[in-house]
Amino acid sequence: MSLIDEQEVPPDLPHIQRIEVNQLQCLRVQTARAELLIAEQGAQVLRYQEHGQEPLIWMSEEAAFEAGNSVRGGIPVCWPWFGDLMRNPPQVQSLHSGGRLPAHGLVRGIPWLLMENAIEGDSVRLVLAIPPTSESPALRHLPPGIELRLEILLDDRLHLKLTTRNGSEQHLALTQALHSYFAVSSIHDVTIEGLEGHRYIETLEGWAEREQKRALVVSSETDRIYLDLPPRLSIRDDGWNRRIQIEASGSTSAVVWNPWVSKARRLSQFADDAWQRMLCVETANVMEDLVELEPGAEHTLGVTLWSEKAGG
Ligand SMILES: O=P(O)(O)OC[C@H]1O[C@@H](O)[C@H](O)[C@@H](O)[C@@H]1O
């Protein structure tokens, strides 16, 4: 029997409920500690907030929640390429040709299928998967048998695991990201810790390679790919006196993005001043950290998110 409640009822916690947000079918999870909202389209986390705390994840005030379009905010899944396909390693580019090749791959705006939902004590586990590659128009050019699923576990932290299984008979190369938009008190009051001492690609200056000397304070448009990273990055937010912890697995690369003033004006579903309230730190497999899978092999990109008091 499904654990999902189709009705509006006062919940026993934890509780999973289906709701509609404009055109999108969503799953709303409530536990004693937190609320989580996930759109079946794109398996996109839309909201994650602990009761009595500021949201951990940012959602645009201008988000459209439309069928076929990724929602601005939350945690979009970028797969099987990240960003502009033409900037990807040749072995990734060569698997895709012709047609419309959108930024960040093919699965952000398509319906995913809910495969599992389970309440275990105080925690909730959901698994969503893309439809078989041969059945989805967007994925039809991929070899049949490639599987992608996102496991979402909410306990006292939020854990996401994105697993690709190459059930095809061909070698598969891909890049990907869990494109997390974090909520911040003010971009002027945050520092990203854990990048210092590591290489990055400055995409805004001819994709030049640089080294991050110290913890990053974002003070202009920022769009960088960091490489050879340790698992843990943190966002210290002095305005909200908290530190968001981002613990990656199956990944040594991350993208840090804030559009700042003028790019904000050109972005869809994005208020002109919203750049001050968000910061993307995206857990990724990009550039030389791409994923290569022989037939039968699988890879899991994971991230665990939580926050602590800044002093703690
Ligand atoms: O507007 P989109 O397709 O959601 O992309 C948003 C941003 O996503 C980031 O991951 C990229 O590094 C940026 O270059 C890009 O602008």
Ligand as a Chemical Component Dictionary entry (heavy atoms), coordinates in Angstrom:
data_LIG
# 
_chem_comp.id                   LIG 
_chem_comp.type                 NON-POLYMER 
_chem_comp.pdbx_formal_charge   0 
_chem_comp.three_letter_code    LIG 
# 
loop_
_chem_comp_atom.comp_id 
_chem_comp_atom.atom_id 
_chem_comp_atom.alt_atom_id 
_chem_comp_atom.type_symbol 
_chem_comp_atom.charge 
_chem_comp_atom.model_Cartn_x 
_chem_comp_atom.model_Cartn_y 
_chem_comp_atom.model_Cartn_z 
_chem_comp_atom.pdbx_ordinal 
LIG O1 O1 O 0 19.906 29.194 -16.245 1  
LIG P1 P1 P 0 20.392 27.776 -16.021 2  
LIG O2 O2 O 0 20.438 26.945 -17.256 3  
LIG O3 O3 O 0 19.601 27.106 -14.913 4  
LIG O4 O4 O 0 21.887 27.893 -15.502 5  
LIG C1 C1 C 0 22.183 28.634 -14.386 6  
LIG C2 C2 C 0 23.681 28.613 -14.100 7  
LIG O5 O5 O 0 24.038 27.326 -13.676 8  
LIG C3 C3 C 0 25.380 27.233 -13.225 9  
LIG O6 O6 O 0 25.614 25.925 -12.825 10 
LIG C4 C4 C 0 26.322 27.580 -14.342 11 
LIG O7 O7 O 0 27.662 27.480 -13.889 12 
LIG C5 C5 C 0 26.007 28.966 -14.866 13 
LIG O8 O8 O 0 26.867 29.269 -15.970 14 
LIG C6 C6 C 0 24.552 29.058 -15.269 15 
LIG O9 O9 O 0 24.240 30.374 -15.653 16 
# 
loop_
_chem_comp_bond.comp_id 
_chem_comp_bond.atom_id_1 
_chem_comp_bond.atom_id_2 
_chem_comp_bond.value_order 
_chem_comp_bond.pdbx_ordinal 
LIG O1 P1 DOUB 1  
LIG P1 O2 SING 2  
LIG P1 O3 SING 3  
LIG P1 O4 SING 4  
LIG O4 C1 SING 5  
LIG C1 C2 SING 6  
LIG C2 O5 SING 7  
LIG C2 C6 SING 8  
LIG O5 C3 SING 9  
LIG C3 O6 SING 10 
LIG C3 C4 SING 11 
LIG C4 O7 SING 12 
LIG C4 C5 SING 13 
LIG C5 O8 SING 14 
LIG C5 C6 SING 15 
LIG C6 O9 SING 16 
# 
